């Protein structure tokens, strides 16, 4: 079984799920929209973790190819986006306000 391929597929779905949960969310989600957003967000996190697990298995089995690295790159980029957003929010809060 090629774990690198599944790692890449799951990590790409993770990124798309997280992106879509933020893009389609309204300011105050209610009802079915809230349920869909929760499923998208936590499902994406689960897919990202599974992608990382498959990456580790691919490295243990010494699979060749680039696909086993895709999960690390995608999850790393997601973490980088969250880190940059957090830093920019803290900078905005420290310079703004009364």
N, C-alpha and C positions, 0 to 999 in steps of 0.2 A: 504494500500500500504506500502511496506517495503522500507522506504527511506534509511535505513542503507545499504541494498544490492546495491541499485543504487549508493549510495555514494562511496562504495568500488570499484564498477566496473568503474565508471567515473574517480576516482582518479588513478586507475591502468592504464587506457588508457591515462591519462594525463602524467604520468611518462614515459610510453612507447613512446608516441608521442614526448615528449621533448628529450628523449634519441635518438630516431631515427632521429630527425631533426639535431642533432649534429653529429651523427655517419656518416650519408650519405651525409653530406654537403662537397662540394669541397672548395678549397681556394677562388675561385671566381665563385660562382654560376651564371649562366646566363640562360635566356630563361625559359623553362618549369621547370627546376630544381629549379630555384628561386621561382617560383609560388608555387610549391609543398612544399618547405621548409617553406615559409610564412604561407601556410595553416596549415601545421603540427604544427608550433610553436604557432601561435595564436589560433588555434583550441585546442591545448593542454592546453593553459592557460584558455580558456573558459571552458573546461571540468574540470579543477581543481577548478575553482570558483563554477561551478555547484555542484561538489562533496562536497565542503565545505558548500554550501547552504543546500544540502540534509542532511549533518551531523547535522547542526543546527536544521533542521526540525525533524530529528530522535530524537535528545535530547529533543526537546520541547514535542514530542509525547511520550517520555519515553520508547522508544523501547529497548528491551533487546538484549543482544548479543554483540559480538566483532566487527561486520562489520561496525558499525557506527563510530568506531575509526580509521578505515583503512585510510580514507581520511586525517585525521589529521596527521597520521604517514607519509604517502607518501608525502604530501605537505611539512611537516616539514623536511623530508629528502632532498627534492629538494632544499629548502631554505638553509639547512646546506651545501649542496654541493656547491651552488653558493657562500655562505659566505666564505667557506674554499678556494675556487678557487680565490676569490677576495683578501683574505688575503695573499695567496701565491704569487699572481701577484704583490701585493704591496711590499712584502718582496723582491721579485726578482728585482723589479725596484729600490728599495732603495739601494741594495748592488751592483747592476750591473751598467753598463753604463760608460761613459767617465769621 
